[in-house]
Structures are given as structure tokens and as C-alpha cells.
């Protein structure tokens, strides 16, 4: 059993390395293009710019993740924050960095998010409720 799991993990890693996300989808049994599986809009306020420990966040993915933790875990919501079922999961918030990195966000949007005081729209793409990447725009 361990050999099968290691073989599948190695095949998925090889597919990502050799051909990107589309090949990994095929290797993992996904076919076709990822679809929108969720989304929300949120206001990035001052509370979203600091970690739960008070450290100033410096990356857009960190701010977006903190916004979702504030919304779902700490019930700290800004006017304009919408709920979403996907990032209600601690595990799904934990993969925020990868989802932003693999997704779409302009450098100017990332800077605006880190500075705060903006509304964002996040579209979550994946397959069968498994998130692959997000597309983030500043409104």
C-alpha cells in the first residue's frame, strides 16, 4: 500500500514538474478545465493586515488568509465581507498560499491588498470541491 501511495505521489509531482497543473489534473484523475467552485467579496481592513499574533503581514496571500480566518474563526468581519463555504475549513485556509501562487492576481492588486483599505473579489477554481487556485481582483 505504501508503495502505491508513493508511486502516485511521485507521478503527480513529476506531472507538475514536467507539464504544469493541467498534466497533474490528468494524473490525479481530473479531466477538463477547473471550474468555479466558490467565491466571495471582502473588504481588507486594518485587522486583516496583522496575524493573529499581531505581526504585520507582508504578502497578499497572508492578508487574504487572515481575512478568511477573521471571518470564519474569529467572527471579526468588515462591512462588505461575504461568507464562503470553502475557506470555512482550516485545511482549505492552510492551502491559501499555493492557491494564490497558482492563480491569478496582478502585482498592483497584490500591493493594494497588502496596504489594505480595498475590496476584493475571490473566485475559487477546482474540481469536485477540491480547490486548485484562486483568481483575485481588487474592486
N, CA, C and O atoms as a GROMACS GRO file, in nm:
protein
  556
    1UNK      N    1   0.082  -0.119   0.000
    1UNK     CA    2   0.000   0.000   0.000
    1UNK      C    3   0.087   0.125   0.000
    1UNK      O    4   0.059   0.219  -0.075
    2UNK      N    5   0.193   0.129   0.084
    2UNK     CA    6   0.281   0.244   0.089
    2UNK      C    7   0.345   0.268  -0.047
    2UNK      O    8   0.362   0.383  -0.088
    3UNK      N    9   0.381   0.160  -0.117
    3UNK     CA   10   0.443   0.173  -0.248
    3UNK      C   11   0.348   0.238  -0.347
    3UNK      O   12   0.391   0.322  -0.426
    4UNK      N   13   0.221   0.201  -0.344
    4UNK     CA   14   0.122   0.259  -0.435
    4UNK      C   15   0.106   0.408  -0.406
    4UNK      O   16   0.104   0.489  -0.499
    5UNK      N   17   0.096   0.445  -0.278
    5UNK     CA   18   0.082   0.585  -0.242
    5UNK      C   19   0.204   0.664  -0.285
    5UNK      O   20   0.192   0.774  -0.340
    6UNK      N   21   0.325   0.609  -0.260
    6UNK     CA   22   0.448   0.678  -0.301
    6UNK      C   23   0.454   0.691  -0.452
    6UNK      O   24   0.497   0.795  -0.503
    7UNK      N   25   0.412   0.589  -0.525
    7UNK     CA   26   0.414   0.593  -0.671
    7UNK      C   27   0.318   0.699  -0.723
    7UNK      O   28   0.353   0.775  -0.814
    8UNK      N   29   0.197   0.706  -0.667
    8UNK     CA   30   0.101   0.809  -0.709
    8UNK      C   31   0.152   0.948  -0.677
    8UNK      O   32   0.138   1.039  -0.758
    9UNK      N   33   0.211   0.965  -0.559
    9UNK     CA   34   0.265   1.096  -0.522
    9UNK      C   35   0.379   1.135  -0.615
    9UNK      O   36   0.388   1.250  -0.657
   10UNK      N   37   0.466   1.041  -0.647
   10UNK     CA   38   0.578   1.069  -0.738
   10UNK      C   39   0.527   1.102  -0.878
   10UNK      O   40   0.580   1.192  -0.943
   11UNK      N   41   0.424   1.031  -0.923
   11UNK     CA   42   0.366   1.058  -1.056
   11UNK      C   43   0.304   1.197  -1.060
   11UNK      O   44   0.320   1.270  -1.158
   12UNK      N   45   0.233   1.235  -0.955
   12UNK     CA   46   0.172   1.368  -0.951
   12UNK      C   47   0.279   1.476  -0.949
   12UNK      O   48   0.267   1.576  -1.019
   13UNK      N   49   0.386   1.457  -0.869
   13UNK     CA   50   0.494   1.554  -0.863
   13UNK      C   51   0.564   1.564  -0.998
   13UNK      O   52   0.597   1.674  -1.043
   14UNK      N   53   0.588   1.452  -1.062
   14UNK     CA   54   0.651   1.453  -1.194
   14UNK      C   55   0.565   1.525  -1.296
   14UNK      O   56   0.616   1.599  -1.380
   15UNK      N   57   0.436   1.504  -1.288
   15UNK     CA   58   0.345   1.570  -1.383
   15UNK      C   59   0.347   1.720  -1.364
   15UNK      O   60   0.348   1.795  -1.461
   16UNK      N   61   0.347   1.765  -1.238
   16UNK     CA   62   0.351   1.909  -1.212
   16UNK      C   63   0.483   1.966  -1.260
   16UNK      O   64   0.486   2.072  -1.324
   17UNK      N   65   0.592   1.897  -1.230
   17UNK     CA   66   0.723   1.945  -1.271
   17UNK      C   67   0.737   1.946  -1.422
   17UNK      O   68   0.790   2.042  -1.479
   18UNK      N   69   0.691   1.842  -1.488
   18UNK     CA   70   0.709   1.831  -1.632
   18UNK      C   71   0.611   1.912  -1.713
   18UNK      O   72   0.646   1.968  -1.817
   19UNK      N   73   0.487   1.919  -1.667
   19UNK     CA   74   0.389   1.981  -1.755
   19UNK      C   75   0.290   2.075  -1.691
   19UNK      O   76   0.197   2.119  -1.758
   20UNK      N   77   0.307   2.107  -1.563
   20UNK     CA   78   0.218   2.203  -1.502
   20UNK      C   79   0.090   2.142  -1.450
   20UNK      O   80   0.073   2.020  -1.446
   21UNK      N   81  -0.001   2.231  -1.409
   21UNK     CA   82  -0.124   2.191  -1.341
   21UNK      C   83  -0.215   2.106  -1.428
   21UNK      O   84  -0.281   2.015  -1.378
   22UNK      N   85  -0.220   2.133  -1.558
   22UNK     CA   86  -0.310   2.057  -1.645
   22UNK      C   87  -0.272   1.909  -1.647
   22UNK      O   88  -0.359   1.823  -1.641
   23UNK      N   89  -0.142   1.881  -1.655
   23UNK     CA   90  -0.098   1.741  -1.652
   23UNK      C   91  -0.124   1.677  -1.517
   23UNK      O   92  -0.158   1.559  -1.509
   24UNK      N   93  -0.106   1.754  -1.410
   24UNK     CA   94  -0.132   1.700  -1.277
   24UNK      C   95  -0.279   1.662  -1.264
   24UNK      O   96  -0.312   1.562  -1.200
   25UNK      N   97  -0.366   1.742  -1.323
   25UNK     CA   98  -0.509   1.710  -1.318
   25UNK      C   99  -0.533   1.574  -1.381
   25UNK      O  100  -0.604   1.491  -1.323
   26UNK      N  101  -0.476   1.549  -1.498
   26UNK     CA  102  -0.496   1.422  -1.566
   26UNK      C  103  -0.441   1.308  -1.484
   26UNK      O  104  -0.505   1.203  -1.471
   27UNK      N  105  -0.321   1.326  -1.427
   27UNK     CA  106  -0.259   1.222  -1.347
   27UNK      C  107  -0.344   1.189  -1.225
   27UNK      O  108  -0.352   1.073  -1.184
   28UNK      N  109  -0.408   1.290  -1.168
   28UNK     CA  110  -0.488   1.268  -1.049
   28UNK      C  111  -0.632   1.230  -1.081
   28UNK      O  112  -0.713   1.215  -0.990
   29UNK      N  113  -0.665   1.213  -1.210
   29UNK     CA  114  -0.797   1.169  -1.248
   29UNK      C  115  -0.893   1.280  -1.284
   29UNK      O  116  -1.010   1.255  -1.309
   30UNK      N  117  -0.844   1.404  -1.288
   30UNK     CA  118  -0.930   1.515  -1.326
   30UNK      C  119  -0.922   1.531  -1.476
   30UNK      O  120  -0.816   1.515  -1.535
   31UNK      N  121  -1.032   1.564  -1.536
   31UNK     CA  122  -1.029   1.590  -1.679
   31UNK      C  123  -1.092   1.726  -1.704
   31UNK      O  124  -1.179   1.771  -1.630
   32UNK      N  125  -1.048   1.789  -1.808
   32UNK     CA  126  -1.103   1.919  -1.842
   32UNK      C  127  -1.047   2.030  -1.758
   32UNK      O  128  -0.955   2.012  -1.678
   33UNK      N  129  -1.106   2.145  -1.778
   33UNK     CA  130  -1.062   2.266  -1.711
   33UNK      C  131  -1.125   2.278  -1.572
   33UNK      O  132  -1.240   2.237  -1.552
   34UNK      N  133  -1.051   2.332  -1.476
   34UNK     CA  134  -1.112   2.356  -1.344
   34UNK      C  135  -1.232   2.449  -1.359
   34UNK      O  136  -1.237   2.532  -1.450
   35UNK      N  137  -1.327   2.435  -1.271
   35UNK     CA  138  -1.448   2.517  -1.275
   35UNK      C  139  -1.455   2.601  -1.149
   35UNK      O  140  -1.388   2.572  -1.050
   36UNK      N  141  -1.537   2.705  -1.151
   36UNK     CA  142  -1.557   2.787  -1.033
   36UNK      C  143  -1.635   2.704  -0.931
   36UNK      O  144  -1.747   2.660  -0.959
   37UNK      N  145  -1.576   2.684  -0.814
   37UNK     CA  146  -1.643   2.607  -0.710
   37UNK      C  147  -1.685   2.695  -0.592
   37UNK      O  148  -1.745   2.646  -0.496
   38UNK      N  149  -1.653   2.822  -0.599
   38UNK     CA  150  -1.693   2.914  -0.493
   38UNK      C  151  -1.637   3.052  -0.517
   38UNK      O  152  -1.566   3.076  -0.614
   39UNK      N  153  -1.671   3.141  -0.429
   39UNK     CA  154  -1.620   3.276  -0.440
   39UNK      C  155  -1.683   3.367  -0.335
   39UNK      O  156  -1.780   3.330  -0.269
   40UNK      N  157  -1.627   3.484  -0.322
   40UNK     CA  158  -1.677   3.581  -0.225
   40UNK      C  159  -1.616   3.717  -0.254
   40UNK      O  160  -1.521   3.729  -0.332
   41UNK      N  161  -1.671   3.819  -0.191
   41UNK     CA  162  -1.609   3.951  -0.190
   41UNK      C  163  -1.578   3.983  -0.044
   41UNK      O  164  -1.645   3.935   0.047
   42UNK      N  165  -1.476   4.063  -0.024
   42UNK     CA  166  -1.437   4.100   0.112
   42UNK      C  167  -1.372   4.237   0.110
   42UNK      O  168  -1.314   4.280   0.011
   43UNK      N  169  -1.384   4.304   0.222
   43UNK     CA  170  -1.313   4.430   0.243
   43UNK      C  171  -1.190   4.398   0.326
   43UNK      O  172  -1.199   4.334   0.430
   44UNK      N  173  -1.074   4.442   0.278
   44UNK     CA  174  -0.949   4.420   0.351
   44UNK      C  175  -0.928   4.539   0.444
   44UNK      O  176  -0.882   4.646   0.404
   45UNK      N  177  -0.962   4.517   0.570
   45UNK     CA  178  -0.950   4.622   0.671
   45UNK      C  179  -0.821   4.609   0.750
   45UNK      O  180  -0.740   4.520   0.725
   46UNK      N  181  -0.803   4.698   0.846
   46UNK     CA  182  -0.680   4.701   0.926
   46UNK      C  183  -0.657   4.572   1.003
   46UNK      O  184  -0.542   4.529   1.018
   47UNK      N  185  -0.763   4.508   1.052
   47UNK     CA  186  -0.747   4.382   1.127
   47UNK      C  187  -0.690   4.271   1.040
   47UNK      O  188  -0.624   4.180   1.090
   48UNK      N  189  -0.718   4.279   0.909
   48UNK     CA  190  -0.672   4.174   0.817
   48UNK      C  191  -0.523   4.185   0.786
   48UNK      O  192  -0.463   4.092   0.732
   49UNK      N  193  -0.463   4.298   0.819
   49UNK     CA  194  -0.323   4.324   0.785
   49UNK      C  195  -0.226   4.270   0.889
   49UNK      O  196  -0.104   4.276   0.870
   50UNK      N  197  -0.277   4.218   0.999
   50UNK     CA  198  -0.193   4.164   1.106
   50UNK      C  199  -0.233   4.019   1.135
   50UNK      O  200  -0.351   3.983   1.131
   51UNK      N  201  -0.133   3.938   1.165
   51UNK     CA  202  -0.160   3.798   1.202
   51UNK      C  203  -0.234   3.794   1.334
   51UNK      O  204  -0.249   3.897   1.401
   52UNK      N  205  -0.278   3.678   1.371
   52UNK     CA  206  -0.345   3.660   1.500
   52UNK      C  207  -0.252   3.693   1.616
   52UNK      O  208  -0.298   3.725   1.726
   53UNK      N  209  -0.121   3.685   1.592
   53UNK     CA  210  -0.022   3.718   1.694
   53UNK      C  211   0.017   3.865   1.691
   53UNK      O  212   0.095   3.910   1.776
   54UNK      N  213  -0.036   3.942   1.595
   54UNK     CA  214  -0.008   4.085   1.588
   54UNK      C  215   0.101   4.125   1.491
   54UNK      O  216   0.131   4.244   1.478
   55UNK      N  217   0.162   4.030   1.421
   55UNK     CA  218   0.269   4.059   1.326
   55UNK      C  219   0.211   4.118   1.198
   55UNK      O  220   0.110   4.069   1.147
   56UNK      N  221   0.274   4.223   1.147
   56UNK     CA  222   0.230   4.285   1.021
   56UNK      C  223   0.256   4.189   0.907
   56UNK      O  224   0.368   4.139   0.891
   57UNK      N  225   0.154   4.162   0.827
   57UNK     CA  226   0.164   4.069   0.714
   57UNK      C  227   0.219   4.143   0.593
   57UNK      O  228   0.186   4.259   0.571
   58UNK      N  229   0.302   4.075   0.515
   58UNK     CA  230   0.372   4.141   0.404
   58UNK      C  231   0.341   4.081   0.267
   58UNK      O  232   0.388   4.132   0.166
   59UNK      N  233   0.264   3.974   0.262
   59UNK     CA  234   0.230   3.908   0.137
   59UNK      C  235   0.079   3.907   0.120
   59UNK      O  236   0.005   3.890   0.216
   60UNK      N  237   0.033   3.926  -0.004
   60UNK     CA  238  -0.111   3.930  -0.031
   60UNK      C  239  -0.180   3.803   0.016
   60UNK      O  240  -0.289   3.809   0.073
   61UNK      N  241  -0.119   3.686  -0.009
   61UNK     CA  242  -0.183   3.561   0.031
   61UNK      C  243  -0.202   3.554   0.182
   61UNK      O  244  -0.301   3.497   0.230
   62UNK      N  245  -0.108   3.612   0.258
   62UNK     CA  246  -0.120   3.612   0.403
   62UNK      C  247  -0.240   3.697   0.448
   62UNK      O  248  -0.315   3.658   0.537
   63UNK      N  249  -0.255   3.812   0.384
   63UNK     CA  250  -0.365   3.903   0.418
   63UNK      C  251  -0.499   3.838   0.384
   63UNK      O  252  -0.594   3.845   0.462
   64UNK      N  253  -0.507   3.776   0.267
   64UNK     CA  254  -0.631   3.711   0.226
   64UNK      C  255  -0.664   3.595   0.321
   64UNK      O  256  -0.779   3.576   0.359
   65UNK      N  257  -0.562   3.520   0.358
   65UNK     CA  258  -0.584   3.409   0.452
   65UNK      C  259  -0.630   3.462   0.587
   65UNK      O  260  -0.721   3.407   0.649
   66UNK      N  261  -0.568   3.571   0.634
   66UNK     CA  262  -0.608   3.628   0.763
   66UNK      C  263  -0.751   3.681   0.756
   66UNK      O  264  -0.827   3.667   0.852
   67UNK      N  265  -0.787   3.742   0.644
   67UNK     CA  266  -0.925   3.788   0.627
   67UNK      C  267  -1.023   3.673   0.644
   67UNK      O  268  -1.125   3.686   0.712
   68UNK      N  269  -0.992   3.558   0.583
   68UNK     CA  270  -1.082   3.443   0.595
   68UNK      C  271  -1.082   3.385   0.736
   68UNK      O  272  -1.187   3.342   0.785
   69UNK      N  273  -0.967   3.384   0.804
   69UNK     CA  274  -0.962   3.338   0.943
   69UNK      C  275  -1.042   3.434   1.031
   69UNK      O  276  -1.117   3.390   1.119
   70UNK      N  277  -1.027   3.564   1.008
   70UNK     CA  278  -1.104   3.661   1.085
   70UNK      C  279  -1.254   3.638   1.064
   70UNK      O  280  -1.332   3.643   1.159
   71UNK      N  281  -1.293   3.613   0.941
   71UNK     CA  282  -1.434   3.593   0.910
   71UNK      C  283  -1.487   3.464   0.972
   71UNK      O  284  -1.588   3.466   1.042
   72UNK      N  285  -1.419   3.353   0.947
   72UNK     CA  286  -1.471   3.222   0.986
   72UNK      C  287  -1.439   3.182   1.129
   72UNK      O  288  -1.524   3.129   1.200
   73UNK      N  289  -1.317   3.207   1.173
   73UNK     CA  290  -1.275   3.157   1.305
   73UNK      C  291  -1.300   3.257   1.417
   73UNK      O  292  -1.347   3.220   1.525
   74UNK      N  293  -1.268   3.385   1.391
   74UNK     CA  294  -1.272   3.485   1.498
   74UNK      C  295  -1.398   3.573   1.494
   74UNK      O  296  -1.419   3.654   1.584
   75UNK      N  297  -1.480   3.555   1.392
   75UNK     CA  298  -1.603   3.635   1.377
   75UNK      C  299  -1.574   3.785   1.377
   75UNK      O  300  -1.652   3.864   1.430
   76UNK      N  301  -1.460   3.824   1.318
   76UNK     CA  302  -1.421   3.964   1.301
   76UNK      C  303  -1.447   4.000   1.156
   76UNK      O  304  -1.369   3.965   1.067
   77UNK      N  305  -1.556   4.069   1.132
   77UNK     CA  306  -1.599   4.093   0.994
   77UNK      C  307  -1.607   4.241   0.965
   77UNK      O  308  -1.654   4.321   1.046
   78UNK      N  309  -1.558   4.275   0.847
   78UNK     CA  310  -1.568   4.412   0.798
   78UNK      C  311  -1.696   4.426   0.717
   78UNK      O  312  -1.749   4.328   0.664
   79UNK      N  313  -1.745   4.549   0.708
   79UNK     CA  314  -1.859   4.574   0.621
   79UNK      C  315  -1.816   4.537   0.479
   79UNK      O  316  -1.710   4.578   0.433
   80UNK      N  317  -1.897   4.461   0.412
   80UNK     CA  318  -1.864   4.417   0.276
   80UNK      C  319  -1.807   4.277   0.270
   80UNK      O  320  -1.792   4.222   0.161
   81UNK      N  321  -1.776   4.216   0.386
   81UNK     CA  322  -1.727   4.078   0.386
   81UNK      C  323  -1.843   3.983   0.359
   81UNK      O  324  -1.949   3.993   0.420
   82UNK      N  325  -1.821   3.892   0.268
   82UNK     CA  326  -1.917   3.785   0.241
   82UNK      C  327  -1.861   3.653   0.292
   82UNK      O  328  -1.740   3.634   0.300
   83UNK      N  329  -1.951   3.564   0.324
   83UNK     CA  330  -1.909   3.432   0.365
   83UNK      C  331  -1.879   3.344   0.245
   83UNK      O  332  -1.916   3.376   0.132
   84UNK      N  333  -1.814   3.235   0.270
   84UNK     CA  334  -1.787   3.132   0.169
   84UNK      C  335  -1.775   3.001   0.243
   84UNK      O  336  -1.728   2.997   0.357
   85UNK      N  337  -1.816   2.895   0.180
   85UNK     CA  338  -1.807   2.765   0.246
   85UNK      C  339  -1.668   2.704   0.233
   85UNK      O  340  -1.627   2.628   0.320
   86UNK      N  341  -1.596   2.735   0.128
   86UNK     CA  342  -1.466   2.672   0.102
   86UNK      C  343  -1.363   2.706   0.210
   86UNK      O  344  -1.302   2.616   0.267
   87UNK      N  345  -1.345   2.835   0.239
   87UNK     CA  346  -1.242   2.875   0.336
   87UNK      C  347  -1.292   2.873   0.479
   87UNK      O  348  -1.222   2.918   0.570
   88UNK      N  349  -1.412   2.820   0.501
   88UNK     CA  350  -1.458   2.791   0.636
   88UNK      C  351  -1.376   2.678   0.697
   88UNK      O  352  -1.372   2.662   0.819
   89UNK      N  353  -1.313   2.600   0.612
   89UNK     CA  354  -1.230   2.488   0.654
   89UNK      C  355  -1.087   2.535   0.685
   89UNK      O  356  -1.024   2.604   0.604
   90UNK      N  357  -1.038   2.497   0.803
   90UNK     CA  358  -0.900   2.531   0.841
   90UNK      C  359  -0.801   2.474   0.738
   90UNK      O  360  -0.704   2.540   0.703
   91UNK      N  361  -0.827   2.353   0.691
   91UNK     CA  362  -0.738   2.290   0.593
   91UNK      C  363  -0.735   2.370   0.463
   91UNK      O  364  -0.629   2.385   0.402
   92UNK      N  365  -0.848   2.420   0.420
   92UNK     CA  366  -0.852   2.497   0.297
   92UNK      C  367  -0.784   2.633   0.314
   92UNK      O  368  -0.721   2.682   0.220
   93UNK      N  369  -0.796   2.694   0.432
   93UNK     CA  370  -0.722   2.819   0.455
   93UNK      C  371  -0.572   2.793   0.455
   93UNK      O  372  -0.494   2.879   0.415
   94UNK      N  373  -0.531   2.676   0.499
   94UNK     CA  374  -0.389   2.642   0.504
   94UNK      C  375  -0.326   2.633   0.365
   94UNK      O  376  -0.205   2.649   0.352
   95UNK      N  377  -0.405   2.607   0.262
   95UNK     CA  378  -0.350   2.597   0.127
   95UNK      C  379  -0.364   2.728   0.049
   95UNK      O  380  -0.345   2.731  -0.073
   96UNK      N  381  -0.397   2.836   0.120
   96UNK     CA  382  -0.417   2.966   0.054
   96UNK      C  383  -0.293   3.009  -0.023
   96UNK      O  384  -0.306   3.058  -0.135
   97UNK      N  385  -0.174   2.993   0.033
   97UNK     CA  386  -0.052   3.038  -0.036
   97UNK      C  387  -0.042   2.971  -0.172
   97UNK      O  388  -0.018   3.038  -0.273
   98UNK      N  389  -0.059   2.840  -0.176
   98UNK     CA  390  -0.048   2.767  -0.303
   98UNK      C  391  -0.157   2.811  -0.400
   98UNK      O  392  -0.132   2.829  -0.519
   99UNK      N  393  -0.276   2.829  -0.349
   99UNK     CA  394  -0.388   2.865  -0.438
   99UNK      C  395  -0.368   3.003  -0.499
   99UNK      O  396  -0.404   3.026  -0.614
  100UNK      N  397  -0.312   3.096  -0.421
  100UNK     CA  398  -0.283   3.230  -0.475
  100UNK      C  399  -0.167   3.222  -0.573
  100UNK      O  400  -0.172   3.280  -0.681
  101UNK      N  401  -0.062   3.150  -0.536
  101UNK     CA  402   0.056   3.135  -0.623
  101UNK      C  403   0.019   3.072  -0.757
  101UNK      O  404   0.069   3.114  -0.861
  102UNK      N  405  -0.068   2.972  -0.754
  102UNK     CA  406  -0.108   2.902  -0.876
  102UNK      C  407  -0.217   2.976  -0.953
  102UNK      O  408  -0.252   2.936  -1.064
  103UNK      N  409  -0.268   3.081  -0.895
  103UNK     CA  410  -0.382   3.152  -0.953
  103UNK      C  411  -0.345   3.278  -1.028
  103UNK      O  412  -0.238   3.289  -1.088
  104UNK      N  413  -0.437   3.371  -1.022
  104UNK     CA  414  -0.424   3.495  -1.098
  104UNK      C  415  -0.445   3.615  -1.007
  104UNK      O  416  -0.549   3.627  -0.942
  105UNK      N  417  -0.344   3.703  -1.003
  105UNK     CA  418  -0.353   3.829  -0.931
  105UNK      C  419  -0.245   3.920  -0.985
  105UNK      O  420  -0.129   3.880  -0.994
  106UNK      N  421  -0.281   4.040  -1.021
  106UNK     CA  422  -0.182   4.132  -1.075
  106UNK      C  423  -0.092   4.183  -0.962
  106UNK      O  424  -0.134   4.185  -0.846
  107UNK      N  425   0.030   4.225  -0.995
  107UNK     CA  426   0.118   4.282  -0.893
  107UNK      C  427   0.057   4.405  -0.826
  107UNK      O  428   0.076   4.426  -0.706
  108UNK      N  429  -0.016   4.487  -0.901
  108UNK     CA  430  -0.078   4.606  -0.840
  108UNK      C  431  -0.188   4.565  -0.743
  108UNK      O  432  -0.206   4.630  -0.640
  109UNK      N  433  -0.263   4.459  -0.775
  109UNK     CA  434  -0.366   4.409  -0.683
  109UNK      C  435  -0.301   4.357  -0.555
  109UNK      O  436  -0.350   4.382  -0.445
  110UNK      N  437  -0.190   4.285  -0.569
  110UNK     CA  438  -0.120   4.232  -0.452
  110UNK      C  439  -0.073   4.346  -0.362
  110UNK      O  440  -0.087   4.338  -0.240
  111UNK      N  441  -0.017   4.452  -0.420
  111UNK     CA  442   0.029   4.567  -0.341
  111UNK      C  443  -0.089   4.633  -0.269
  111UNK      O  444  -0.078   4.668  -0.152
  112UNK      N  445  -0.201   4.650  -0.340
  112UNK     CA  446  -0.318   4.714  -0.280
  112UNK      C  447  -0.371   4.631  -0.163
  112UNK      O  448  -0.411   4.687  -0.061
  113UNK      N  449  -0.370   4.500  -0.176
  113UNK     CA  450  -0.417   4.412  -0.069
  113UNK      C  451  -0.327   4.425   0.054
  113UNK      O  452  -0.377   4.435   0.166
  114UNK      N  453  -0.197   4.425   0.034
  114UNK     CA  454  -0.103   4.437   0.146
  114UNK      C  455  -0.119   4.573   0.215
  114UNK      O  456  -0.099   4.583   0.336
  115UNK      N  457  -0.155   4.677   0.140
  115UNK     CA  458  -0.176   4.809   0.200
  115UNK      C  459  -0.311   4.821   0.269
  115UNK      O  460  -0.328   4.905   0.358
  116UNK      N  461  -0.409   4.738   0.229
  116UNK     CA  462  -0.541   4.738   0.292
  116UNK      C  463  -0.630   4.851   0.243
  116UNK      O  464  -0.590   4.934   0.161
  117UNK      N  465  -0.752   4.852   0.295
  117UNK     CA  466  -0.849   4.955   0.258
  117UNK      C  467  -0.910   4.934   0.121
  117UNK      O  468  -0.954   5.029   0.057
  118UNK      N  469  -0.914   4.808   0.074
  118UNK     CA  470  -0.969   4.777  -0.058
  118UNK      C  471  -1.068   4.662  -0.048
  118UNK      O  472  -1.063   4.580   0.044
  119UNK      N  473  -1.158   4.658  -0.145
  119UNK     CA  474  -1.249   4.543  -0.158
  119UNK      C  475  -1.191   4.449  -0.262
  119UNK      O  476  -1.137   4.493  -0.363
  120UNK      N  477  -1.204   4.321  -0.238
  120UNK     CA  478  -1.154   4.221  -0.332
  120UNK      C  479  -1.265   4.123  -0.369
  120UNK      O  480  -1.361   4.104  -0.294
  121UNK      N  481  -1.249   4.064  -0.485
  121UNK     CA  482  -1.334   3.953  -0.526
  121UNK      C  483  -1.242   3.833  -0.547
  121UNK      O  484  -1.140   3.842  -0.614
  122UNK      N  485  -1.280   3.722  -0.489
  122UNK     CA  486  -1.203   3.598  -0.499
  122UNK      C  487  -1.291   3.491  -0.563
  122UNK      O  488  -1.400   3.461  -0.514
  123UNK      N  489  -1.242   3.435  -0.672
  123UNK     CA  490  -1.310   3.321  -0.735
  123UNK      C  491  -1.222   3.198  -0.710
  123UNK      O  492  -1.102   3.200  -0.734
  124UNK      N  493  -1.285   3.092  -0.663
  124UNK     CA  494  -1.215   2.969  -0.628
  124UNK      C  495  -1.238   2.867  -0.739
  124UNK      O  496  -1.353   2.836  -0.772
  125UNK      N  497  -1.130   2.816  -0.796
  125UNK     CA  498  -1.138   2.719  -0.904
  125UNK      C  499  -1.090   2.584  -0.856
  125UNK      O  500  -0.997   2.574  -0.776
  126UNK      N  501  -1.153   2.481  -0.906
  126UNK     CA  502  -1.114   2.345  -0.872
  126UNK      C  503  -1.206   2.245  -0.937
  126UNK      O  504  -1.265   2.270  -1.042
  127UNK      N  505  -1.216   2.129  -0.873
  127UNK     CA  506  -1.295   2.018  -0.925
  127UNK      C  507  -1.349   1.940  -0.807
  127UNK      O  508  -1.274   1.906  -0.716
  128UNK      N  509  -1.478   1.910  -0.807
  128UNK     CA  510  -1.542   1.832  -0.700
  128UNK      C  511  -1.508   1.886  -0.560
  128UNK      O  512  -1.472   1.808  -0.472
  129UNK      N  513  -1.520   2.015  -0.542
  129UNK     CA  514  -1.495   2.082  -0.413
  129UNK      C  515  -1.350   2.078  -0.368
  129UNK      O  516  -1.321   2.110  -0.253
  130UNK      N  517  -1.257   2.039  -0.454
  130UNK     CA  518  -1.115   2.041  -0.424
  130UNK      C  519  -1.057   2.164  -0.494
  130UNK      O  520  -1.057   2.172  -0.616
  131UNK      N  521  -1.008   2.258  -0.414
  131UNK     CA  522  -0.956   2.382  -0.470
  131UNK      C  523  -0.819   2.366  -0.533
  131UNK      O  524  -0.732   2.300  -0.478
  132UNK      N  525  -0.802   2.430  -0.649
  132UNK     CA  526  -0.673   2.431  -0.716
  132UNK      C  527  -0.607   2.567  -0.711
  132UNK      O  528  -0.489   2.578  -0.678
  133UNK      N  529  -0.684   2.671  -0.743
  133UNK     CA  530  -0.627   2.805  -0.743
  133UNK      C  531  -0.738   2.907  -0.727
  133UNK      O  532  -0.857   2.874  -0.738
  134UNK      N  533  -0.698   3.032  -0.700
  134UNK     CA  534  -0.794   3.141  -0.690
  134UNK      C  535  -0.756   3.251  -0.788
  134UNK      O  536  -0.639   3.269  -0.822
  135UNK      N  537  -0.855   3.325  -0.831
  135UNK     CA  538  -0.835   3.446  -0.908
  135UNK      C  539  -0.881   3.560  -0.819
  135UNK      O  540  -0.996   3.563  -0.775
  136UNK      N  541  -0.791   3.656  -0.794
  136UNK     CA  542  -0.820   3.766  -0.702
  136UNK      C  543  -0.814   3.897  -0.778
  136UNK      O  544  -0.717   3.925  -0.848
  137UNK      N  545  -0.918   3.977  -0.764
  137UNK     CA  546  -0.919   4.110  -0.824
  137UNK      C  547  -0.955   4.211  -0.717
  137UNK      O  548  -1.029   4.182  -0.624
  138UNK      N  549  -0.900   4.332  -0.733
  138UNK     CA  550  -0.933   4.443  -0.645
  138UNK      C  551  -1.043   4.520  -0.713
  138UNK      O  552  -1.032   4.555  -0.830
  139UNK      N  553  -1.150   4.546  -0.641
  139UNK     CA  554  -1.266   4.616  -0.698
  139UNK      C  555  -1.248   4.766  -0.691
  139UNK      O  556  -1.336   4.841  -0.735
   0.00000   0.00000   0.00000
